[in-house]
Amino acid sequence: MKQWKVWLMASRPRTLGAAIAPVLMGLSMAYADMGLHMPSAIATLICALLIQIGTNFANDYYDFVQGADTGERLGPTRATQAGLVTPQAMKKAFIMVFSVAFLIGLYLIWRGGWPIFLIGVLSILFGILYTGGPYPLGYNGLADIFVLIFFGPVAVGGTYYLQTLQINGLVLIAGLAPGLISTALLTVNNLRDVITDRQAG
């Protein structure tokens, strides 16, 4: 398989809609209220995509080194487990993608201040801790609550805030919709992986 196809597969394109949807929702609500600030809208979309891709790369890496991805796993091929990418290359890839997301995010921090800094740093941190660290969230039933919050009210409300520089309670409540959908998708994925995740600890 050509390398670009390997990395495209590792980015898990089917998951990227979960990152884009809450941003588009926040942009739509901001447009309805006050219009769009295009530079920050574009930067937000790019950062959301990069953080999701970085999380997917980190998941590919940590699932392999933690022993969760083996030849017995079900579902789509994982690049590191299949030997298509070395663990070292995958680790460098997720660090690089997260770094680019942070660099682009500096513009959003300049516009939105410390709340956006906090959202960005926590998003990257939880992207790593999902399957990395001493107590991986995804292996211990804790990832769902973070997905609900960060793919829901945080993503929708944060996007809206970057556009309008205002916090809107109704926007945060509406953000539960994409958050619940993403949580449902994660639950289906976890049910598939429950046996191998349990074996990995």
Beta strands, then each sheet from edge to edge (+ up, - down):
end
